[in-house]
Amino acid sequence: MKTAFKKIVTHILRIESRLVLWKYKPKIIAITGSVGKTSTKDAIYAVISNISYVRKSEKSYNSEIGLPLTILGCSNGWNNPYLWFLNILTGLWLFIWPHKYPKWLVLEVGVGKPGDMRFTASWLKSDAVIITSIGNMPSHIEFFDSHKHLVEEKSGLIKTLKKDGLLILNNDDEAISEMKLKTKNRVMTFGFKEDSDIKGSSESILYSDEGVPEGLTFRIDETGKSLPVVIEGVFGKNHIYASLGALALSSGLKFNMLTAINSLKNYNVPPGRMRLLKGINNSFIIDDSYNSSPFACESALRTLGEIKAVARRIAVLGDMLELGHHTEEAHKNMGKIAKENTDVLVLVGPRAKKIKEGAIEVGMNTKNIFEFLNSYEAGEFLKTLVQKDDFILIKGSQGMRMERSVEAILQDKENKYQLVRQDEEWLKKE
């Protein structure tokens, strides 16, 4: 949208959203962080949808215009003024005429630059706020003066809590754990540290009787009870943290914990986030193509390294964007981690050259490293590389469009809904 038109539309939709919230008074759960927002949102949605009428932010509707769209139940109009006009009419009709409206809203709140939290969420009144993880070198950090500055921006969401609201914090991220000192609200923590209210432990990959990886399993400790949790079709500690966040909310709101745990077994994990897909030649794809940051990329690589009974571990890594002056250091470090967890390294983009440097520095054979300018070229190469029982991790920042590499080696190309960014507007982009 043109800037002036966007401002006008955003302002109108925000006013309508406030009126709708005032009229229907849903419970609001707001989620922020640099890693794991969307997975946590979907885990929470899975838990609440079993007990009540709930709506969640679609895709990653987490911006100043994304939040009103979710509250009003509207779709993105992209560059079509007519669709935006219909959205405005929808919001007005929702306020004027009684509708069946969700009892709960699960909202993902993101920031890209300083001041975003104030503009995006200052008008919200939350019943619960969940802050997932920020990490030492998160995405978007190039737009902030320092890591501390980004943490302060994210913590602004706490101010939206009602007096009796619940704050849920990732206890394993020190910067987030310290946020409990910034509020008088009730606080619950989750993580693997001993003093976490919802403590995770014994995490491992779940294998079938034939030895094929199928998902992940772990345990939670809550008020003296130890309970097993199984999640099928995904890998990675990020999904464990998402589940821990959802279970911390369940505990804090006095939901039935066994019901909540069962809701997570097959919950609808969004595309491009450590999802297990079948690849060509009886291979397996770990599709983590939604986005990338140093913290998330390291976690994904270590998960790949843990998988047993595979032919080869192949990591296809695209550039990590928006890291500012941390760019070279972050990519080089990722190469060192990749060497320990992969057999073959396929790199995409100009910044990924530093991944190669880091891998070679710690002894990776150059014969096992391949470089490409874009995800199309990498995908064509993978068609010739992939063999039976290979596990291929594909990851990169959104701008690298790594889902194109996934599509190239996807066994079931008819079901492209499995991939991220399949909307018509995305498909038009280069």
BATORMI-555168 format. One record per residue (C-alpha): residue in one letter; z, y, x. Coordinates in steps of 0.5 Angstrom, whole numbers. Layout:
<atoms>
['A' [Z Y X]];
...
</atoms>
This chain:
<atoms>
['M' [0 0 0]];
['K' [-1 7 2]];
['T' [5 10 5]];
['A' [6 16 -1]];
['F' [4 11 -7]];
['K' [9 5 -4]];
['K' [15 10 -4]];
['I' [14 12 -11]];
['V' [13 5 -13]];
['T' [19 3 -9]];
['H' [23 8 -12]];
['I' [22 7 -19]];
['L' [23 -1 -18]];
['R' [29 0 -15]];
['I' [32 5 -21]];
['E' [29 -1 -26]];
['S' [33 -6 -21]];
['R' [40 -2 -22]];
['L' [39 -1 -29]];
['V' [37 -9 -30]];
['L' [43 -11 -26]];
['W' [48 -6 -30]];
['K' [45 -9 -36]];
['Y' [46 -17 -35]];
['K' [51 -17 -30]];
['P' [49 -23 -25]];
['K' [53 -25 -20]];
['I' [50 -23 -13]];
['I' [50 -27 -7]];
['A' [47 -23 -1]];
['I' [45 -26 6]];
['T' [43 -23 12]];
['G' [43 -25 20]];
['S' [37 -26 25]];
['V' [37 -33 24]];
['G' [37 -38 18]];
['K' [37 -33 12]];
['T' [32 -37 9]];
['S' [34 -44 10]];
['T' [41 -41 8]];
['K' [38 -38 1]];
['D' [35 -44 -1]];
['A' [41 -49 1]];
['I' [45 -44 -4]];
['Y' [40 -44 -9]];
['A' [40 -52 -9]];
['V' [47 -52 -10]];
['I' [48 -47 -15]];
['S' [42 -49 -19]];
['N' [45 -56 -21]];
['I' [51 -52 -25]];
['S' [48 -45 -27]];
['Y' [41 -41 -28]];
['V' [40 -38 -22]];
['R' [34 -34 -18]];
['K' [33 -33 -11]];
['S' [29 -29 -7]];
['E' [22 -32 -6]];
['K' [19 -33 0]];
['S' [22 -28 5]];
['Y' [23 -22 0]];
['N' [28 -19 4]];
['S' [26 -12 5]];
['E' [27 -5 1]];
['I' [21 -7 -4]];
['G' [23 -15 -4]];
['L' [30 -14 -7]];
['P' [27 -10 -13]];
['L' [22 -15 -14]];
['T' [27 -21 -14]];
['I' [31 -18 -19]];
['L' [26 -16 -24]];
['G' [22 -23 -23]];
['C' [16 -20 -20]];
['S' [11 -22 -15]];
['N' [8 -18 -9]];
['G' [2 -13 -12]];
['W' [0 -12 -5]];
['N' [-6 -7 -5]];
['N' [-7 -7 -12]];
['P' [-5 -1 -16]];
['Y' [-6 -5 -23]];
['L' [-1 -10 -21]];
['W' [4 -5 -18]];
['F' [4 -2 -25]];
['L' [5 -8 -29]];
['N' [11 -10 -25]];
['I' [14 -3 -27]];
['L' [12 -4 -34]];
['T' [16 -11 -33]];
['G' [22 -8 -30]];
['L' [22 -3 -36]];
['W' [21 -8 -41]];
['L' [27 -13 -38]];
['F' [31 -7 -39]];
['I' [29 -5 -46]];
['W' [29 -11 -49]];
['P' [34 -17 -49]];
['H' [32 -23 -44]];
['K' [35 -29 -42]];
['Y' [37 -27 -35]];
['P' [40 -31 -29]];
['K' [47 -32 -28]];
['W' [46 -32 -21]];
['L' [42 -28 -16]];
['V' [41 -31 -9]];
['L' [38 -25 -5]];
['E' [36 -25 3]];
['V' [37 -18 6]];
['G' [33 -17 12]];
['V' [33 -11 17]];
['G' [27 -9 22]];
['K' [29 -2 24]];
['P' [35 2 24]];
['G' [37 5 17]];
['D' [34 -1 14]];
['M' [40 -4 11]];
['R' [43 3 8]];
['F' [36 4 5]];
['T' [35 -4 3]];
['A' [42 -6 0]];
['S' [46 1 -1]];
['W' [45 0 -8]];
['L' [48 -7 -9]];
['K' [54 -9 -11]];
['S' [55 -17 -8]];
['D' [60 -22 -10]];
['A' [59 -26 -4]];
['V' [56 -24 3]];
['I' [54 -29 8]];
['I' [52 -27 15]];
['T' [48 -33 19]];
['S' [47 -32 26]];
['I' [44 -26 30]];
['G' [44 -30 37]];
['N' [44 -26 44]];
['M' [37 -24 44]];
['P' [34 -24 36]];
['S' [28 -22 34]];
['H' [27 -15 32]];
['I' [31 -13 38]];
['E' [26 -8 41]];
['F' [27 -3 35]];
['F' [35 -3 37]];
['D' [38 1 42]];
['S' [42 -5 44]];
['H' [45 -12 41]];
['K' [51 -9 39]];
['H' [47 -4 35]];
['L' [43 -9 31]];
['V' [50 -13 30]];
['E' [52 -6 27]];
['E' [46 -6 22]];
['K' [47 -13 20]];
['S' [54 -12 18]];
['G' [53 -6 14]];
['L' [52 -11 8]];
['I' [59 -12 8]];
['K' [60 -6 5]];
['T' [56 -8 -1]];
['L' [62 -13 -3]];
['K' [66 -12 -9]];
['K' [74 -11 -8]];
['D' [75 -19 -10]];
['G' [68 -21 -6]];
['L' [68 -27 -1]];
['L' [65 -26 6]];
['I' [62 -32 9]];
['L' [61 -32 17]];
['N' [58 -36 22]];
['N' [64 -38 26]];
['D' [60 -40 32]];
['D' [57 -33 33]];
['E' [62 -29 36]];
['A' [59 -22 34]];
['I' [59 -25 27]];
['S' [66 -28 27]];
['E' [69 -21 29]];
['M' [66 -18 23]];
['K' [72 -21 19]];
['L' [76 -15 22]];
['K' [72 -10 19]];
['T' [74 -12 12]];
['K' [80 -13 7]];
['N' [76 -18 3]];
['R' [77 -25 3]];
['V' [74 -29 9]];
['M' [71 -36 10]];
['T' [68 -38 16]];
['F' [63 -44 18]];
['G' [61 -47 24]];
['F' [63 -53 29]];
['K' [69 -49 32]];
['E' [76 -52 31]];
['D' [78 -46 27]];
['S' [72 -46 22]];
['D' [74 -47 15]];
['I' [68 -51 14]];
['K' [68 -55 20]];
['G' [61 -59 22]];
['S' [62 -65 27]];
['S' [58 -71 29]];
['E' [51 -69 28]];
['S' [45 -73 29]];
['I' [38 -75 27]];
['L' [37 -80 22]];
['Y' [33 -86 23]];
['S' [30 -91 18]];
['D' [30 -98 19]];
['E' [24 -98 23]];
['G' [26 -93 28]];
['V' [22 -87 25]];
['P' [26 -81 25]];
['E' [27 -78 17]];
['G' [32 -73 17]];
['L' [39 -71 20]];
['T' [46 -73 18]];
['F' [53 -70 20]];
['R' [60 -69 17]];
['I' [64 -63 15]];
['D' [72 -62 15]];
['E' [75 -58 9]];
['T' [82 -58 8]];
['G' [84 -64 11]];
['K' [78 -68 8]];
['S' [72 -71 12]];
['L' [66 -72 8]];
['P' [59 -74 10]];
['V' [52 -70 9]];
['V' [45 -72 9]];
['I' [39 -68 9]];
['E' [32 -72 9]];
['G' [25 -69 11]];
['V' [28 -64 16]];
['F' [31 -63 23]];
['G' [34 -58 27]];
['K' [41 -55 28]];
['N' [39 -49 23]];
['H' [39 -53 17]];
['I' [46 -56 19]];
['Y' [48 -49 19]];
['A' [45 -47 13]];
['S' [48 -53 9]];
['L' [55 -51 12]];
['G' [54 -44 10]];
['A' [52 -46 3]];
['L' [58 -51 3]];
['A' [63 -45 5]];
['L' [61 -41 -1]];
['S' [62 -48 -5]];
['S' [69 -48 -2]];
['G' [70 -41 -3]];
['L' [68 -41 -10]];
['K' [72 -47 -12]];
['F' [65 -51 -14]];
['N' [66 -59 -13]];
['M' [64 -61 -6]];
['L' [61 -68 -7]];
['T' [56 -65 -12]];
['A' [55 -59 -7]];
['I' [53 -64 -2]];
['N' [49 -69 -6]];
['S' [45 -62 -8]];
['L' [43 -62 -1]];
['K' [40 -69 1]];
['N' [33 -67 -2]];
['Y' [33 -59 -3]];
['N' [27 -56 -3]];
['V' [26 -53 5]];
['P' [21 -48 5]];
['P' [15 -49 9]];
['G' [15 -48 17]];
['R' [22 -49 18]];
['M' [23 -55 22]];
['R' [20 -59 17]];
['L' [17 -66 18]];
['L' [10 -67 16]];
['K' [5 -73 18]];
['G' [0 -72 23]];
['I' [-7 -75 25]];
['N' [-7 -81 28]];
['N' [0 -83 26]];
['S' [3 -78 29]];
['F' [9 -73 27]];
['I' [9 -66 26]];
['I' [15 -62 26]];
['D' [13 -55 23]];
['D' [17 -49 25]];
['S' [11 -45 25]];
['Y' [14 -39 20]];
['N' [17 -35 26]];
['S' [20 -35 33]];
['S' [26 -32 37]];
['P' [29 -34 43]];
['F' [35 -37 40]];
['A' [31 -41 34]];
['C' [26 -43 39]];
['E' [31 -46 44]];
['S' [34 -50 38]];
['A' [28 -53 36]];
['L' [26 -55 43]];
['R' [33 -59 44]];
['T' [32 -62 37]];
['L' [25 -65 40]];
['G' [28 -67 46]];
['E' [33 -71 42]];
['I' [28 -75 38]];
['K' [28 -83 40]];
['A' [22 -88 40]];
['V' [16 -83 41]];
['A' [10 -84 45]];
['R' [10 -76 47]];
['R' [14 -70 46]];
['I' [9 -64 45]];
['A' [11 -57 44]];
['V' [6 -52 42]];
['L' [9 -45 43]];
['G' [6 -39 41]];
['D' [8 -32 43]];
['M' [15 -29 41]];
['L' [14 -22 39]];
['E' [19 -16 38]];
['L' [23 -17 44]];
['G' [22 -11 47]];
['H' [24 -11 55]];
['H' [27 -18 54]];
['T' [20 -21 53]];
['E' [19 -23 60]];
['E' [26 -26 61]];
['A' [26 -30 54]];
['H' [19 -33 55]];
['K' [20 -35 62]];
['N' [27 -38 60]];
['M' [24 -42 54]];
['G' [19 -45 59]];
['K' [25 -48 63]];
['I' [28 -51 57]];
['A' [21 -54 55]];
['K' [21 -58 61]];
['E' [27 -61 60]];
['N' [25 -63 53]];
['T' [18 -64 53]];
['D' [12 -68 56]];
['V' [6 -64 54]];
['L' [6 -56 53]];
['V' [1 -53 49]];
['L' [2 -45 50]];
['V' [-1 -40 45]];
['G' [-2 -32 47]];
['P' [-1 -28 53]];
['R' [6 -27 53]];
['A' [6 -35 53]];
['K' [4 -35 60]];
['K' [11 -33 62]];
['I' [13 -40 59]];
['K' [8 -43 64]];
['E' [11 -40 70]];
['G' [18 -42 67]];
['A' [16 -49 66]];
['I' [13 -49 73]];
['E' [19 -46 77]];
['V' [23 -52 75]];
['G' [18 -57 76]];
['M' [14 -59 70]];
['N' [7 -61 72]];
['T' [1 -56 71]];
['K' [-3 -62 69]];
['N' [1 -63 63]];
['I' [1 -55 61]];
['F' [-5 -52 57]];
['E' [-6 -45 55]];
['F' [-10 -42 49]];
['L' [-12 -35 47]];
['N' [-10 -36 39]];
['S' [-8 -42 34]];
['Y' [-15 -44 32]];
['E' [-17 -46 39]];
['A' [-10 -49 40]];
['G' [-11 -53 34]];
['E' [-18 -56 36]];
['F' [-15 -58 42]];
['L' [-10 -62 39]];
['K' [-15 -66 35]];
['T' [-17 -69 42]];
['L' [-10 -69 45]];
['V' [-5 -72 39]];
['Q' [-4 -80 39]];
['K' [0 -85 35]];
['D' [7 -84 35]];
['D' [7 -77 38]];
['F' [12 -72 36]];
['I' [9 -65 36]];
['L' [13 -59 35]];
['I' [9 -52 33]];
['K' [13 -46 33]];
['G' [11 -38 34]];
['S' [12 -31 32]];
['Q' [9 -30 25]];
['G' [4 -26 28]];
['M' [1 -32 32]];
['R' [-1 -35 25]];
['M' [2 -42 28]];
['E' [1 -45 22]];
['R' [-7 -46 23]];
['S' [-5 -51 29]];
['V' [-1 -55 24]];
['E' [-7 -55 19]];
['A' [-11 -57 24]];
['I' [-7 -64 26]];
['L' [-4 -65 19]];
['Q' [-6 -72 16]];
['D' [-6 -69 8]];
['K' [-10 -63 8]];
['E' [-11 -63 1]];
['N' [-4 -61 0]];
['K' [-4 -54 4]];
['Y' [2 -52 0]];
['Q' [6 -56 5]];
['L' [4 -50 10]];
['V' [7 -43 11]];
['R' [3 -37 9]];
['Q' [-2 -40 4]];
['D' [-3 -34 0]];
['E' [-9 -31 -1]];
['E' [-7 -24 2]];
['W' [-5 -28 8]];
['L' [-11 -33 8]];
['K' [-16 -26 9]];
['K' [-12 -24 15]];
['E' [-15 -25 22]];
</atoms>
